[in-house]
Amino acid sequence: MKKCKITVMKKTEYPELSEQYEQPMEHPCDMEVGQTFIADGLKKPEGFCESAWESLYPFVMTLASGGSEIYGDWMKNKTSAMVSCNDGFRPVSFYVEALEEEAEEEN
């Protein structure tokens, strides 16, 4: 399995939707633009948002397994994907790319 680098590219907020539909939250999203994480094979990186991981996992799984061209010829880097988390109030866009080195397999 390859490692995958996950980079936080953009955060968006829809305060009008939050105000109308969401219960107040103290720390709804702690991701910061430019922040990076390394997924070692299929393991969720420490400190990575569980909800975002659920959105990214299928893409990480494909890339970590050696897959490419997830979107056909859409991405310039064939072993990458641009994926957003499923938070409808404050979606975060992530750039996921397979690294050349293989993650150590557990026995």
DSSP file (Angstrom, degrees, kcal/mol; ACC not computed):
  #  RESIDUE AA STRUCTURE BP1 BP2  ACC     N-H-->O    O-->H-N    N-H-->O    O-->H-N    TCO  KAPPA ALPHA  PHI   PSI    X-CA   Y-CA   Z-CA
    1    1 A M              0   0    0      0, 0.0   102,-4.6     0, 0.0     2,-0.2   0.000 360.0 360.0 360.0 140.1    0.0    0.0    0.0
    2    2 A K  E     -A  102   0A   0     62,-2.7    39,-0.5   100,-0.3     2,-0.2  -0.574 360.0-116.4 -88.3 156.6    1.1    3.5   -0.8
    3    3 A K  E     -     0   0A   0     98,-1.5    96,-3.2    96,-0.2     2,-0.4  -0.618  27.6-146.7 -83.4 153.8    0.9    6.4    1.6
    4    4 A C  E     -AB  98  39A   0     35,-2.3    35,-3.3    94,-0.2     2,-0.5  -0.984   2.7-142.3-125.4 136.5   -1.3    9.3    0.6
    5    5 A K  E     -AB  97  38A   0     92,-2.9    92,-2.4    -2,-0.4     2,-0.5  -0.836  14.5-162.3 -95.6 131.4   -0.8   13.0    1.4
    6    6 A I  E     -AB  96  37A   0     31,-3.1    31,-2.3    -2,-0.5     2,-0.5  -0.969   6.7-171.1-117.3 121.4   -3.9   14.9    2.2
    7    7 A T  E     -AB  95  36A   0     88,-2.5    88,-2.5    -2,-0.5     2,-0.7  -0.948  24.4-129.3-117.0 130.9   -3.8   18.7    1.9
    8    8 A V  E     +A   94   0A   0     27,-2.8    26,-3.1    -2,-0.5    86,-0.2  -0.686  33.7 171.7 -75.7 115.7   -6.5   21.1    3.1
    9    9 A M  E     -     0   0A   0     84,-2.8     2,-0.3    -2,-0.7    85,-0.2   0.828  55.6  -0.5 -97.4 -39.1   -7.0   23.4    0.1
   10   10 A K  E     -A   93   0A   0     83,-1.3    83,-2.9    22,-0.1     2,-0.4  -0.991  50.3-155.4-157.9 142.7  -10.1   25.5    0.9
   11   11 A K  E     -A   92   0A   0     -2,-0.3     2,-0.3    81,-0.2    81,-0.2  -0.971  15.4-173.6-119.1 137.8  -12.7   26.0    3.6
   12   12 A T        -     0   0    0     79,-2.2     2,-0.4    -2,-0.4    -2,-0.0  -0.948   4.6-160.7-127.7 149.9  -16.1   27.5    2.8
   13   13 A E        -     0   0    0     -2,-0.3    77,-0.2    77,-0.2     3,-0.1  -0.987  14.5-164.3-132.8 144.5  -18.8   28.4    5.2
   14   14 A Y    >>  +     0   0    0     75,-2.7     4,-2.0    -2,-0.4     3,-0.9  -0.728  15.4 173.8-121.8  78.7  -22.6   29.0    4.8
   15   15 A P  H 3> S+     0   0    0      0, 0.0     4,-3.0     0, 0.0     5,-0.2   0.808  76.2  60.7 -60.5 -30.3  -23.5   30.9    8.0
   16   16 A E  H 3> S+     0   0    0      2,-0.2     4,-1.4     1,-0.2     5,-0.1   0.872 108.1  44.4 -66.1 -34.3  -27.1   31.5    6.8
   17   17 A L  H <>>S+     0   0    0     -3,-0.9     4,-2.7     2,-0.2     5,-0.5   0.903 113.7  50.2 -73.1 -41.7  -27.6   27.7    6.6
   18   18 A S  H  X5S+     0   0    0     -4,-2.0     4,-2.0     1,-0.2    -2,-0.2   0.932 111.1  49.2 -59.8 -46.1  -25.9   27.2   10.0
   19   19 A E  H  <5S+     0   0    0     -4,-3.0    -1,-0.2     1,-0.2    -2,-0.2   0.881 117.7  40.3 -61.8 -38.8  -28.1   29.9   11.6
   20   20 A Q  H  <5S+     0   0    0     -4,-1.4    -1,-0.2    -5,-0.2    -2,-0.2   0.854 133.6  12.5 -80.5 -35.6  -31.3   28.4   10.2
   21   21 A Y  H  <5S+     0   0    0     -4,-2.7     2,-0.3    -5,-0.1    -3,-0.2   0.654 102.4  83.3-120.8 -19.5  -30.7   24.7   10.6
   22   22 A E     << -     0   0    0     -4,-2.0     3,-0.1    -5,-0.5     0, 0.0  -0.691  68.8-123.1-102.3 143.2  -27.7   23.8   12.8
   23   23 A Q        -     0   0    0     -2,-0.3    -2,-0.1     1,-0.1    -3,-0.0  -0.548  51.0 -90.6 -68.5 143.0  -27.5   23.6   16.6
   24   24 A P        -     0   0    0      0, 0.0     2,-0.4     0, 0.0    -1,-0.1  -0.303  48.3-166.1 -58.3 139.4  -24.7   26.0   17.8
   25   25 A M        -     0   0    0      1,-0.1    -3,-0.0    -3,-0.1     0, 0.0  -0.984  21.0-150.0-130.9 140.6  -21.3   24.3   18.0
   26   26 A E  S    S+     0   0    0     -2,-0.4    -1,-0.1     1,-0.2     0, 0.0   0.936  94.4   9.6 -75.6 -47.7  -18.1   25.5   19.7
   27   27 A H        +     0   0    0      1,-0.1    -1,-0.2     3,-0.0     3,-0.2  -0.634  69.4 161.2-132.4  74.2  -15.5   23.9   17.4
   28   28 A P  S    S+     0   0    0      0, 0.0     2,-0.3     0, 0.0    -1,-0.1   0.824  74.4  13.3 -68.7 -29.4  -17.3   22.5   14.3
   29   29 A C        +     0   0    0      1,-0.1     0, 0.0     2,-0.1     0, 0.0  -0.924  51.6 179.1-151.7 121.5  -14.2   22.3   12.1
   30   30 A D        +     0   0    0     -2,-0.3     2,-0.1    -3,-0.2    -1,-0.1   0.334  44.8 123.0-103.3   6.5  -10.6   22.6   13.2
   31   31 A M        -     0   0    0      1,-0.0     2,-0.4     4,-0.0    -2,-0.1  -0.408  45.7-156.0 -69.3 144.5   -9.0   22.1    9.7
   32   32 A E    >   -     0   0    0     -2,-0.1     3,-2.3   -22,-0.0   -24,-0.3  -0.973  25.7-102.9-123.7 137.9   -6.8   24.9    8.5
   33   33 A V  T 3  S+     0   0    0     -2,-0.4   -24,-0.2     1,-0.3     3,-0.1  -0.346 110.8  24.5 -56.7 132.6   -5.9   25.7    4.8
   34   34 A G  T 3  S+     0   0    0    -26,-3.1    -1,-0.3     1,-0.4   -25,-0.1   0.185  88.3 135.4  94.6 -15.7   -2.5   24.4    4.1
   35   35 A Q    <   -     0   0    0     -3,-2.3   -27,-2.8   -27,-0.1    -1,-0.4  -0.402  39.0-157.4 -65.5 140.5   -2.6   21.7    6.8
   36   36 A T  E     -B    7   0A   0    -29,-0.2     2,-0.3    -3,-0.1   -29,-0.2  -0.916  13.2-174.1-124.6 151.8   -1.3   18.3    5.6
   37   37 A F  E     -B    6   0A   0    -31,-2.3   -31,-3.1    -2,-0.3     2,-0.5  -0.962  17.4-139.2-136.4 151.7   -1.8   14.8    6.8
   38   38 A I  E     -B    5   0A   0     -2,-0.3     2,-0.7   -33,-0.2   -33,-0.2  -0.970   9.4-153.8-115.7 121.0   -0.3   11.5    5.7
   39   39 A A  E     -B    4   0A   0    -35,-3.3   -35,-2.3    -2,-0.5     2,-1.2  -0.846  12.6-146.8 -90.8 116.8   -2.6    8.5    5.4
   40   40 A D    >   -     0   0    0     -2,-0.7     3,-1.5     3,-0.4     2,-0.5  -0.711  65.2 -53.3 -87.4  96.5   -0.4    5.4    6.0
   41   41 A G  T 3  S-     0   0    0     -2,-1.2   -37,-0.1   -39,-0.5    23,-0.1  -0.606 120.1 -22.5  68.7-122.9   -2.1    2.9    3.8
   42   42 A L  T 3  S+     0   0    0     -2,-0.5     2,-0.3    22,-0.1    -1,-0.2   0.242 105.0 119.4-106.3  13.1   -5.7    2.9    4.8
   43   43 A K    <   -     0   0    0     -3,-1.5    -3,-0.4     1,-0.1     3,-0.1  -0.629  69.2-116.7 -82.5 134.3   -5.3    4.3    8.3
   44   44 A K        -     0   0    0     -2,-0.3     3,-0.1    -5,-0.1    -1,-0.1  -0.498  38.7-109.5 -64.4 130.3   -7.0    7.5    9.1
   45   45 A P    >   -     0   0    0      0, 0.0     3,-2.0     0, 0.0    -6,-0.1  -0.341  39.5 -95.6 -62.3 143.8   -4.4   10.1   10.0
   46   46 A E  T 3  S+     0   0    0      1,-0.3    -8,-0.1    -8,-0.2     3,-0.1  -0.367 110.4  16.3 -59.9 133.6   -4.2   11.1   13.6
   47   47 A G  T 3  S+     0   0    0      1,-0.3     2,-0.3    -3,-0.1    -1,-0.3   0.468  92.1 137.0  82.8   2.1   -6.2   14.2   14.3
   48   48 A F    <   -     0   0    0     -3,-2.0    -1,-0.3     1,-0.1     2,-0.1  -0.638  65.5 -98.4 -85.2 140.1   -8.1   14.0   11.0
   49   49 A C     >  -     0   0    0     -2,-0.3     4,-2.5     1,-0.1     5,-0.2  -0.319  24.6-143.4 -58.3 127.4  -11.8   14.7   11.1
   50   50 A E  H  > S+     0   0    0      1,-0.2     4,-1.8     2,-0.2    -1,-0.1   0.905 100.2  49.6 -61.2 -43.5  -13.9   11.5   11.2
   51   51 A S  H  > S+     0   0    0      1,-0.2     4,-1.1     2,-0.2    35,-0.3   0.909 111.9  47.7 -64.5 -42.3  -16.6   12.9    9.0
   52   52 A A  H  > S+     0   0    0      1,-0.2     4,-2.2     2,-0.2     3,-0.4   0.895 107.9  56.7 -65.0 -38.7  -14.1   14.1    6.4
   53   53 A W  H  X S+     0   0    0     -4,-2.5     4,-2.9     1,-0.2    -1,-0.2   0.886 101.0  57.0 -60.7 -38.6  -12.4   10.8    6.5
   54   54 A E  H  < S+     0   0    0     -4,-1.8    -1,-0.2     1,-0.2    -2,-0.2   0.861 110.7  44.4 -60.3 -34.9  -15.6    9.0    5.6
   55   55 A S  H  < S+     0   0    0     -4,-1.1     4,-0.3    -3,-0.4    -2,-0.2   0.872 120.7  39.0 -75.0 -38.1  -15.8   11.2    2.4
   56   56 A L  H >X S+     0   0    0     -4,-2.2     4,-2.4     1,-0.2     3,-1.1   0.748  92.0  87.2 -85.5 -25.1  -12.1   10.8    1.5
   57   57 A Y  H 3X S+     0   0    0     -4,-2.9     4,-3.2     1,-0.3     5,-0.2   0.843  85.7  51.9 -50.4 -47.3  -11.7    7.1    2.4
   58   58 A P  H 3> S+     0   0    0      0, 0.0     4,-1.8     0, 0.0    -1,-0.3   0.870 114.1  45.2 -59.5 -34.0  -12.8    5.6   -1.0
   59   59 A F  H <> S+     0   0    0     -3,-1.1     4,-2.5    -4,-0.3     5,-0.2   0.902 113.8  48.0 -74.6 -42.6  -10.4    7.9   -2.8
   60   60 A V  H  X S+     0   0    0     -4,-2.4     4,-3.3     2,-0.2     5,-0.3   0.924 111.1  52.6 -61.8 -44.0   -7.5    7.2   -0.4
   61   61 A M  H  X S+     0   0    0     -4,-3.2     4,-1.4    -5,-0.3     6,-0.2   0.916 111.3  46.1 -58.3 -45.4   -8.2    3.4   -0.7
   62   62 A T  H  <>S+     0   0    0     -4,-1.8     5,-2.8    -5,-0.2    -1,-0.2   0.940 117.6  41.8 -63.7 -48.6   -8.1    3.6   -4.5
   63   63 A L  H ><5S+     0   0    0     -4,-2.5     3,-1.5     1,-0.2    -2,-0.2   0.892 113.1  52.4 -69.1 -40.0   -4.9    5.7   -4.6
   64   64 A A  H 3<5S+     0   0    0     -4,-3.3   -62,-2.7     1,-0.3    -1,-0.2   0.795 106.7  55.5 -65.6 -27.5   -3.1    3.7   -1.8
   65   65 A S  T 3<5S-     0   0    0     -4,-1.4    -1,-0.3    -5,-0.3    -2,-0.2   0.410 129.0 -96.4 -85.5   2.2   -3.9    0.5   -3.7
   66   66 A G  T < 5S+     0   0    0     -3,-1.5    -3,-0.2     1,-0.3    -2,-0.1   0.491  75.2 146.9  97.9   3.9   -2.1    1.8   -6.8
   67   67 A G      < +     0   0    0     -5,-2.8     2,-0.3    -6,-0.2    -1,-0.3  -0.259  20.9 178.3 -69.5 160.9   -5.2    3.1   -8.6
   68   68 A S        +     0   0    0      1,-0.1    11,-0.2    11,-0.1     4,-0.1  -0.937  49.9  43.0-152.9 173.7   -5.0    6.2  -10.9
   69   69 A E    >   +     0   0    0      9,-3.1     3,-2.0    -2,-0.3    -1,-0.1   0.891  56.2 169.1  50.4  47.5   -7.1    8.3  -13.2
   70   70 A I  T 3  S+     0   0    0      8,-0.5     3,-0.1    10,-0.4    -1,-0.1   0.867  81.2  34.9 -55.7 -38.2  -10.0    8.3  -10.7
   71   71 A Y  T >  S-     0   0    0      1,-0.4     3,-1.2     7,-0.1     2,-0.4  -0.024 114.1-117.2-104.9  28.6  -11.7   11.0  -12.8
   72   72 A G  T <  S-     0   0    0     -3,-2.0    -1,-0.4     1,-0.2     3,-0.3  -0.600  83.1 -20.4  70.2-125.5  -10.5    9.8  -16.2
   73   73 A D  T 3  S+     0   0    0     -2,-0.4    -1,-0.2     1,-0.2    -3,-0.0   0.134 110.9 104.1-102.4  20.8   -8.3   12.6  -17.6
   74   74 A W    <   +     0   0    0     -3,-1.2     2,-0.3     4,-0.1    -1,-0.2   0.914  68.5  64.1 -69.1 -44.8   -9.7   15.3  -15.4
   75   75 A M  S    S-     0   0    0     -3,-0.3    -6,-0.0     5,-0.1     5,-0.0  -0.621  71.6-144.7 -86.5 138.8   -6.8   15.6  -12.9
   76   76 A K  S    S+     0   0    0     -2,-0.3     2,-0.7     1,-0.2    -1,-0.1   0.901  97.6  55.5 -65.0 -41.6   -3.4   16.7  -14.1
   77   77 A N  S >  S-     0   0    0      1,-0.1     3,-0.9    -3,-0.0    -1,-0.2  -0.856  80.3-155.1 -92.8 113.0   -1.7   14.4  -11.7
   78   78 A K  T 3  S+     0   0    0     -2,-0.7    -9,-3.1     1,-0.3    -8,-0.5   0.687  89.9  56.3 -65.9 -18.7   -3.2   10.9  -12.5
   79   79 A T  T 3  S+     0   0    0    -11,-0.2    19,-2.6   -10,-0.1     2,-0.3  -0.277  99.7  76.0-107.8  47.3   -2.6    9.7   -8.9
   80   80 A S  E <   -C   97   0A   0     -3,-0.9   -10,-0.4    17,-0.2     2,-0.3  -0.934  53.9-164.1-146.0 167.8   -4.6   12.4   -7.2
   81   81 A A  E     -C   96   0A   0     15,-2.3    15,-3.1    -2,-0.3     2,-0.6  -0.982  18.2-138.0-152.6 148.7   -8.1   13.5   -6.5
   82   82 A M  E     +C   95   0A   0     -2,-0.3     2,-0.4    13,-0.2    13,-0.2  -0.964  36.7 171.6-107.9 119.0   -9.8   16.7   -5.3
   83   83 A V  E     -C   94   0A   0     11,-2.8    11,-3.7    -2,-0.6     2,-0.3  -0.968  22.0-150.0-133.8 142.6  -12.5   15.7   -2.7
   84   84 A S  E     -C   93   0A   0     -2,-0.4     9,-0.2     9,-0.3    -2,-0.0  -0.853  24.7-114.1-110.1 149.8  -14.7   17.7   -0.4
   85   85 A C        -     0   0    0      7,-2.2   -33,-0.1    -2,-0.3    -1,-0.1  -0.254  29.6-112.3 -71.9 170.1  -16.0   16.6    3.0
   86   86 A N  S    S+     0   0    0    -35,-0.3     2,-0.9     5,-0.1    -1,-0.1   0.187  72.8 125.9 -94.5  17.8  -19.8   16.1    3.4
   87   87 A D        -     0   0    0      1,-0.2     3,-0.1     3,-0.2    -2,-0.1  -0.675  41.3-167.6 -78.1 107.7  -20.4   19.0    5.8
   88   88 A G  S    S+     0   0    0     -2,-0.9    -1,-0.2     1,-0.2   -71,-0.1   0.645  84.0  51.7 -72.4 -14.5  -23.1   21.0    4.1
   89   89 A F  S    S+     0   0    0      1,-0.2   -75,-2.7   -72,-0.1    -1,-0.2   0.802 131.3   6.3 -89.7 -33.2  -22.6   24.0    6.5
   90   90 A R  S    S-     0   0    0    -77,-0.2   -77,-0.2    -3,-0.1    -1,-0.2  -0.486  78.3-166.2-150.9  71.4  -18.8   24.4    6.0
   91   91 A P        -     0   0    0      0, 0.0   -79,-2.2     0, 0.0     2,-0.4  -0.301   5.7-153.0 -64.9 144.6  -17.4   22.1    3.3
   92   92 A V  E     -A   11   0A   0    -81,-0.2    -7,-2.2   -83,-0.0     2,-0.4  -0.970   6.7-141.8-118.7 132.6  -13.6   21.6    3.2
   93   93 A S  E     -AC  10  84A   0    -83,-2.9   -84,-2.8    -2,-0.4   -83,-1.3  -0.819  19.0-167.1 -97.4 133.2  -11.8   20.8   -0.1
   94   94 A F  E     -AC   8  83A   0    -11,-3.7   -11,-2.8    -2,-0.4     2,-0.6  -0.940  17.3-145.4-121.8 139.6   -8.9   18.3    0.1
   95   95 A Y  E     -AC   7  82A   0    -88,-2.5   -88,-2.5    -2,-0.4     2,-0.5  -0.932  21.7-166.8-100.8 120.2   -6.2   17.4   -2.4
   96   96 A V  E     +AC   6  81A   0    -15,-3.1   -15,-2.3    -2,-0.6     2,-0.4  -0.929  10.3 174.1-111.2 126.8   -5.3   13.8   -2.1
   97   97 A E  E     -AC   5  80A   0    -92,-2.4   -92,-2.9    -2,-0.5   -17,-0.2  -0.997  29.8-123.2-137.3 138.0   -2.2   12.4   -3.8
   98   98 A A  E     -A    4   0A   0    -19,-2.6     2,-0.3    -2,-0.4   -94,-0.2  -0.543  26.6-140.0 -73.6 138.5   -0.5    9.0   -3.7
   99   99 A L  E     -     0   0A   0    -96,-3.2   -96,-0.2    -2,-0.2    -1,-0.0  -0.697  15.4-122.7 -96.4 154.7    3.1    9.1   -2.6
  100  100 A E  E    S+     0   0A   0     -2,-0.3    -1,-0.1   -98,-0.1     2,-0.1   0.842  87.2  84.4 -67.2 -34.2    5.7    7.0   -4.3
  101  101 A E  E    S-     0   0A   0      1,-0.1   -98,-1.5   -99,-0.1     2,-0.3  -0.394  80.1-123.7 -73.2 148.2    6.8    5.2   -1.2
  102  102 A E  E     -A    2   0A   0   -100,-0.2  -100,-0.3    -2,-0.1     2,-0.2  -0.686  20.8-120.6 -89.5 142.3    4.9    2.2    0.0
  103  103 A A        -     0   0    0   -102,-4.6     2,-0.2    -2,-0.3    -1,-0.0  -0.553  36.5-101.8 -75.9 147.5    3.5    2.1    3.5
  104  104 A E        -     0   0    0     -2,-0.2     2,-0.3     1,-0.1    -1,-0.1  -0.517  37.6-127.7 -70.3 134.9    4.7   -0.8    5.7
  105  105 A E        -     0   0    0     -2,-0.2     2,-0.3   -64,-0.1    -1,-0.1  -0.640  17.3-126.5 -85.9 142.3    2.2   -3.5    5.9
  106  106 A E              0   0    0     -2,-0.3    -1,-0.0     1,-0.1     0, 0.0  -0.617 360.0 360.0 -85.1 146.2    1.1   -4.8    9.3
  107  107 A N              0   0    0     -2,-0.3    -1,-0.1     0, 0.0    -2,-0.0   0.384 360.0 360.0-102.8 360.0    1.3   -8.5   10.1
